[in-house]
Amino acid sequence: PEAVQWVDTAALNVDMFHAADMQQDLSAAPCDALRFKVPRAFVELGEVACRHSSPQRFALLYRLLWRLVHEPALRHDPLDGDVMQVRK
């Protein structure tokens, strides 16, 4: 997750055509590589967190998503720093 750099194009006033150039093409990735399961509570929390004005919100959500996929027990740790931050 630390290798991904998130850019809020709306905050930068970047036009849609330039923003499209910045996106990575995922069509070459096999579909199975993009399938995983996360708790419904994460999806609901993510919907709310995406509306927050913090420029770090997408990096935090992606880091948490990555950790949930690779560390399933994280869903049961309400004192984890990332979990606490996204809930705040």
N, C-alpha and C positions, 0 to 999 in steps of 0.2 A: 504493500500500500504506500510506502514512503517514496517509491519510484514514480508514482502517478502524480502528475501536476494538474490540479484543477484550475480552470479559468472561468470566471463568471463573465461571459461575453456581454450580458446586459449591463453589468456594472462598468464595463470598459467602453460601452457604446460602440461595439464592433458590429458591423453589418452582417447579415445572415450569410452572405456569400463568403466572406472572409472566415466566419465561424465554421462553415462547412469544410474549408480547407484545413482547419485545425483538428478536425475529428479523425480518429484512426478508423480505418476500414476493418470492421469485424466480420465481413462476409467470408473471409478465408478461414475463419475459425470453425471447427466442426460444431454442429449444434449441440452435441452432448457435452462439449466443453463449457457451454454457457448455462447448463441446467444444474440447479442445486436447490436445496430446501432450506428455508429459514422460518423461524416462528412468525406467525401472523402478527404478533405484537410488534415485531421489528418493522414489518411493512407499515403498520398503522402509525408507529412512532416516526418512521422515516417520512411519511406523508406530512406530518406536522413539522418535523425538523427542517424539511426542504423549504418551508415558508419563512424560516428565520432569516434575519438579515446578515448573520455572520458570514464573512467570506470563507471561513473554514468549515462551513456546514457540510459540504459535499465530501471533503477530505475525511472528516470525522465519520460520516455515514459509511463511506467506502471502507475505511479502516475497520469499523465495527462489523460491517457485512463480511469482509474477508476473514475476520477473526471468528465470527459465528460459523462460517463454513468450515474453517480449519480447527476451531476449538469449540465443539458443540456444548461443552459444559459451561461456557460463558453465559448462556441463557439463564443459568441458575445463580449468577453472581451479581447481585444488585449493588455491591460495593466496588465493582470494577470501575476504574477511572473513566474509561470511554463510555460505559453505560451511564454513569452518573452525569457525565458532561452532556450527552445527547438528551437525557431526560430534563436537564436544567434548561 
